[in-house]
C-alpha cells in the first residue's frame, strides 16, 4: 500500500517552516463528531478536539448548516466597513451570558492570542497603566506580547527575545510543585515591593484552568483573593477563557467555578466550532475606553464564523452539553482512577480537572511526582497506534490532557478510554 502519510510528511518538511511543529505524523482526510480518518483511511478516536476547539464535535450538522446559509449571503465585508447583524447578535448573546458585573460589551477578533493582545490594549486604555501580571505556567499565545505573558519558555520563547517590558510573572499554585495560594499571593506582594507599585499595574491575567501549563485548576480562593486585590488597587482582573470556555469545564465559562466576576474575559477556540473566531467580553465602561479605530481587524468577527458561533451556542443549550461535560469528565476520571493503582501500567498521578477538562501526569515512580517526559511521548505514540489521538502539555511535558468533543457518543468514548488504557500498559 502506498504510504500517503509518509509522502505528505516529505512534502510538508520541504515546504512548511520547521517552526510549525506537529503532534502526530498522520494527515487528516475527513472527520465527524469525535472520529477522524487519515489519508490512508485509518480511523481514530479524537481526544484532542483540535486543542479544545471542537466542544461541539467535528462538523456538527447545525454549525455546518448555519455556515452554508451565511455562504449564500456573503463571506466578508469587514465589519468596520459595512457591519452586519450576526456580529451584533453574537455580541448580544455573549453579553447576556458572560459572568460580568453590570452591562457588558464585546469585540470579536480571530485568534486567542489576538484576543489577549486586545484585552491588554483595553486594560491599558481604561486604567492608564502599563503593568501586567501573569502566572508561571500560563499560556496566552505566540505573538510577541502574548509570548511575554506566557509563563513557559520552551518551545514558545527561545530565540525570540527580547520580550516586551512591564510583564511580570508569579508562581501558580499546584501541590505537586510545592506552591500554594499563600505562596502566590506573597509573590505578588513581593512584586509590589521590588518591581512595580500596584498603582502602575493595569491587569492581572489568569486562566481558570491552566491549559498548556498542565491543566492545573486555579483554586477558587486564589481568584477570590485576586478579586479583592484588584478592587483594592484599581487593577483589572482578566480571565483567559480561551481554552476553558463554552462548556468544557462543566460550566459555560471556567471562571464560574471561582465565585467571582472578572472585569474582562478572552474567548476563542470552541466559540465557533472550528471556524476562526475570538473575542473580548467585558464591563461596558472598560470596553469603551479605546477610541473608535483603536480596535478591530480586517478579518475580525468574520460573518461565517459568527454564524457558526450562534449555532454553537444553540447546540450547547439544546443538547445539554454543560451537563454532558460533567458526565464525560466523571467517566474519564473513574476510568483513570481504576487503572492508576495497577502494576502493569506506567505510573500516573495527579488525575485532575473540572468537567471534561481532564488530565493526569506520567511520572517515574508510583506515588511520586518526578516527571517522565520520554514515557509520555511513548504513551502518545502507542495510543495513536491503537487508534486514539492524544495531546500532552505541562511545563515538564509529562501531562496528558483529554479534550474529547462533548458530543461524543458513549460507545466512542469507551473505545477511546480502552485505547488509552492499552497505551498505558507497560
C-alpha positions in Angstrom: 0.0 0.0 0.0 1.2 3.5 -0.8 2.2 5.3 2.4 0.3 8.6 1.8 1.2 9.9 5.2 4.9 9.5 4.5 4.5 11.2 1.2 2.7 14.1 2.7 5.3 14.3 5.5 8.0 14.6 2.9 6.2 17.4 1.1 5.4 19.0 4.5 9.1 19.1 5.5 10.1 20.5 2.1 7.5 23.3 2.0 6.4 24.3 5.6 8.6 26.2 8.1 10.2 23.9 10.6 8.9 26.0 13.5 5.4 24.7 12.9 5.6 21.5 14.9 3.1 18.7 14.7 1.9 16.3 17.3 1.1 13.3 15.1 2.6 12.3 11.7 -0.8 11.4 10.2 -2.7 13.7 7.8 -6.5 14.2 8.2 -8.8 13.4 5.3 -12.2 13.7 7.0 -13.8 13.9 10.4 -17.2 13.5 12.1 -18.1 14.3 15.7 -15.3 12.6 17.7 -13.9 10.5 14.9 -11.2 11.3 12.4 -9.9 9.4 9.3 -6.4 9.9 7.8 -5.5 10.0 4.2 -4.9 6.2 4.2 -8.4 5.6 5.6 -7.4 4.7 9.1 -9.9 5.8 11.7 -9.0 7.4 15.0 -11.0 8.4 18.1 -10.2 12.1 18.7 -9.4 13.0 22.3 -7.6 16.2 21.2 -10.5 18.1 19.6 -8.2 20.5 17.7 -6.8 21.6 21.1 -10.2 22.3 22.7 -11.7 23.9 19.6 -14.3 21.2 19.0 -16.6 21.0 22.0 -19.4 20.6 19.6 -17.5 18.0 17.6 -16.2 17.9 14.0 -18.7 19.2 11.5 -21.8 19.5 13.8 -24.8 19.5 11.3 -26.3 22.7 12.8 -23.0 24.5 12.6 -22.4 23.4 9.0 -26.0 24.4 8.1 -25.6 27.9 9.7 -22.3 28.5 7.7 -23.8 27.2 4.5 -26.7 29.7 4.9 -24.3 32.5 5.5 -22.3 31.5 2.5 -25.4 32.1 0.4 -25.5 35.8 1.6 -21.8 37.0 1.8 -18.5 35.8 3.2 -16.7 39.1 4.0 -17.3 42.8 4.1 -15.0 43.8 7.0 -17.2 44.8 10.0 -15.5 48.2 10.2 -16.5 48.9 6.6 -20.1 47.6 6.3 -21.2 45.9 9.5 -23.6 43.0 9.7 -26.2 41.5 12.1 -24.5 38.2 13.0 -21.7 40.0 14.7 -24.2 42.2 16.7 -26.4 39.2 17.6 -23.5 37.1 18.8 -22.2 40.0 20.9 -25.7 40.4 22.4 -25.9 36.7 23.3 -22.4 36.6 24.9 -23.0 39.8 26.8 -26.1 38.2 28.3 -24.4 35.0 29.5 -20.9 36.2 30.4 -20.3 36.4 34.2 -19.5 40.1 34.1 -20.8 42.6 36.7 -23.2 45.1 35.1 -23.7 45.9 31.4 -21.2 44.1 29.1 -19.9 44.7 25.6 -17.9 42.5 23.2 -15.4 42.8 20.4 -14.6 40.0 18.0 -11.2 39.0 16.6 -9.7 36.0 15.0 -7.3 34.1 17.3 -6.9 33.6 21.0 -3.6 35.5 21.1 -5.3 38.4 19.3 -8.0 38.4 22.0 -5.3 38.6 24.7 -3.5 41.4 22.9 -6.7 43.4 22.7 -7.6 42.7 26.3 -4.3 44.3 27.3 -4.9 47.2 25.0 -8.3 47.8 26.5 -7.0 47.4 30.1 -4.2 49.9 29.5 -6.5 52.4 27.8 -9.1 52.1 30.7 -6.5 52.4 33.5 -3.8 54.5 32.0 -1.3 52.0 33.5 1.3 49.8 31.8 1.9 46.8 34.1 0.6 43.3 33.5 0.9 40.4 36.0 0.5 36.8 34.7 1.4 33.4 36.1 4.2 30.9 35.7 2.9 28.0 33.5 0.2 30.2 31.9 -0.2 30.2 28.2 -1.6 33.2 26.3 -0.3 33.0 22.8 2.6 33.2 20.3 2.6 36.9 19.4 5.4 38.9 20.9 3.2 40.4 23.6 1.4 37.1 24.5 4.8 35.2 24.4 6.0 37.6 27.1 2.8 37.0 29.1 3.2 33.2 28.7 4.9 31.6 31.6 6.7 28.8 29.7 10.0 29.3 27.9 10.2 26.1 25.8 9.1 26.0 23.0 7.5 29.4 22.9 10.2 32.0 23.9 13.5 30.6 22.9 15.3 32.7 20.3 12.5 35.2 20.1 13.6 37.8 22.6 13.8 40.5 23.8 10.3 40.4 25.1 8.1 43.5 25.7 8.6 45.1 29.1 6.2 45.6 32.1 5.2 41.9 32.1 5.6 40.2 35.5 5.2 36.5 36.4 4.3 35.0 39.8 4.1 31.3 40.8 0.8 29.4 40.1 -0.4 27.2 43.0 -0.1 23.4 42.4 0.6 21.0 45.2 3.0 18.7 43.3 5.2 21.8 42.6 5.2 22.7 46.3 3.3 26.0 45.6 0.1 27.0 47.4 -2.2 30.0 47.3 -0.3 31.9 50.0 2.9 31.5 48.1 1.3 33.0 45.0 -0.1 35.9 47.0 3.2 36.5 48.8 4.9 36.6 45.4 2.5 39.4 44.2 3.2 41.3 47.4 6.9 41.0 46.8 6.4 42.1 43.2 4.7 45.2 44.5 7.6 45.8 46.8 10.5 45.0 44.5 9.5 45.7 40.9 6.3 47.6 40.3 3.9 49.5 42.5 0.2 48.4 42.3 -0.8 51.9 41.0 1.1 51.1 37.8 -0.5 47.7 37.2 -3.3 47.6 34.6 -4.4 44.0 34.9 -3.8 40.6 36.4 -4.4 37.9 33.7 -5.2 34.3 34.8 -6.6 31.1 33.3 -9.3 29.4 35.4 -7.6 26.2 34.5 -4.1 26.4 33.1 -4.2 24.8 29.7 -0.7 24.4 28.1 0.7 24.7 31.6 -0.7 21.3 32.5 -4.5 21.5 33.0 -4.0 22.9 36.5 -7.2 24.3 38.0 -6.9 27.6 39.8 -8.1 27.3 43.4 -11.2 29.4 43.9 -9.6 31.1 46.9 -6.9 32.4 44.6 -9.4 34.0 42.3 -11.2 35.5 45.3 -8.0 36.9 46.7 -7.1 38.4 43.3 -10.6 39.9 43.0 -10.1 41.7 46.4 -6.6 42.7 45.5 -7.7 44.2 42.2 -10.6 46.0 43.8 -8.2 47.5 46.4 -5.7 48.8 43.9 -7.9 49.6 40.9 -6.4 46.7 38.9 -8.5 44.9 36.3 -9.0 41.1 36.6 -8.8 39.3 33.2 -10.0 35.7 32.9 -8.3 34.0 30.0 -11.2 31.6 28.9 -9.7 30.7 25.5 -9.4 27.0 26.4 -11.9 26.8 29.3 -14.9 28.4 27.7 -18.1 27.1 26.2 -18.9 24.1 28.5 -15.5 22.4 28.7 -15.2 22.7 32.5 -18.8 21.8 33.2 -19.8 25.4 33.3 -20.3 27.8 30.3 -17.1 29.5 31.5 -14.4 28.3 33.8 -14.5 31.4 36.0 -18.0 30.4 37.1 -16.3 27.8 39.4 -14.5 30.6 41.2 -17.2 32.6 42.9 -16.0 36.0 41.4 -16.7 38.0 38.3 -13.8 39.3 36.2 -13.6 42.7 34.5 -12.7 41.3 31.1 -12.7 37.8 29.6 -11.0 36.4 26.5 -12.7 33.7 24.5 -11.8 31.7 21.4 -11.3 28.0 20.5 -14.7 26.3 20.9 -16.6 29.6 20.3 -17.2 28.9 16.6 -17.0 25.1 16.3 -13.8 25.0 14.2 -14.1 28.4 12.5 -11.5 31.1 13.5 -13.1 33.5 15.9 -12.1 35.0 19.2 -13.4 37.8 21.4 -13.0 40.0 24.4 -16.1 40.4 26.7 -16.0 42.9 29.5 -17.7 45.6 31.5 -19.1 48.2 29.1 -17.3 51.2 30.6 -14.0 49.4 30.3 -14.6 48.1 26.8 -15.5 51.6 25.6 -12.1 53.1 26.8 -10.3 52.8 23.4 -11.2 55.4 20.9 -13.0 54.4 17.6 -10.5 52.9 15.3 -8.3 51.7 18.1 -9.7 48.1 18.0 -10.6 45.8 15.1 -9.1 43.9 12.3 -9.7 43.1 8.6 -11.0 39.6 9.3 -12.1 40.1 12.9 -15.6 38.8 13.5 -15.9 37.1 10.1 -19.6 36.6 9.2 -19.1 32.8 8.6 -17.5 32.4 12.0 -20.2 34.5 13.7 -22.9 32.4 12.1 -21.1 29.2 13.3 -20.8 30.6 16.8 -24.5 31.4 17.0 -25.2 27.8 16.1 -22.6 26.6 18.7 -24.5 28.5 21.5 -27.7 26.8 20.4 -26.2 23.4 20.3 -24.6 23.8 23.8 -28.1 24.8 25.2 -30.3 22.4 23.2 -28.1 19.3 23.6 -27.3 19.9 27.3 -23.5 19.9 26.7 -22.7 21.5 30.0 -24.2 18.6 31.9 -22.7 16.3 29.3 -19.3 17.7 30.1 -19.7 16.7 33.7 -20.8 13.2 32.8 -17.9 12.7 30.4 -15.4 14.0 33.0 -16.8 11.7 35.7 -16.4 8.7 33.3 -12.9 9.6 32.3 -11.8 10.3 35.9 -13.3 7.0 37.2 -11.6 5.1 34.4 -8.2 6.6 35.1 -8.5 6.0 38.9 -9.5 2.4 38.2 -6.2 1.8 36.4 -3.9 4.1 38.3 -3.1 1.5 41.0 -2.4 -1.3 38.6 1.2 -2.7 38.5 1.1 -3.3 34.7 0.6 0.4 33.7 3.1 3.2 33.7 3.0 5.3 36.9 0.4 8.1 36.7 -0.5 10.7 39.2 -2.5 13.9 39.9 -5.7 13.0 38.0 -7.5 16.3 37.9 -9.7 18.8 36.1 -13.2 20.1 36.2 -15.9 19.0 33.8 -14.4 17.3 30.7 -11.1 19.1 31.0 -9.3 16.2 32.5 -5.5 15.5 32.7 -3.0 13.3 34.5 0.8 13.2 34.9 3.1 10.4 33.8 5.8 10.0 36.5 8.9 7.9 37.1 7.7 6.2 40.3 4.4 5.3 41.8 3.2 7.7 44.4 5.8 10.3 43.3 5.9 13.4 41.2 9.1 13.1 39.2 8.1 13.8 35.6 8.7 11.3 32.8 8.5 13.2 29.5 10.0 10.3 27.5 7.4 7.9 28.7 4.7 10.4 27.9 5.9 10.5 24.3 5.8 6.7 24.2 2.3 6.6 25.5 1.0 9.1 23.0 2.7 7.1 20.2 1.2 3.8 21.4 -2.2 5.5 21.7 -2.0 6.6 18.1 -1.2 3.0 17.0 -4.2 1.9 19.0 -6.4 4.5 17.1 -6.5 7.3 19.6 -5.3 10.9 19.2 -3.9 12.4 22.4 -2.1 15.5 23.3 0.5 16.3 26.0 1.1 19.5 27.8 2.7 20.8 31.1 5.8 22.7 32.0 7.6 19.3 32.3 6.0 17.8 29.2 4.6 14.9 31.2 0.9 15.7 31.3 -1.7 14.0 29.1 -4.8 16.1 28.5 -8.1 14.7 27.4 -10.2 17.0 25.2 -12.8 14.8 23.6 -15.8 16.6 22.0 -18.7 17.0 24.4 -20.9 15.5 21.7 -19.0 12.2 21.7 -21.2 9.0 21.6 -20.9 6.8 24.6 -19.5 3.9 22.6 -16.8 6.1 21.0 -15.9 7.5 24.4 -15.5 4.0 25.9 -13.5 2.9 22.8 -11.1 5.8 23.3 -10.7 5.1 27.0 -9.9 1.4 26.2 -7.3 2.6 23.8 -5.8 4.9 26.4 -5.6 2.0 28.9 -3.8 -0.2 26.4 -1.3 2.6 25.7 -0.6 2.9 29.4 0.2 -0.8 29.8 3.9 -1.4 30.1 
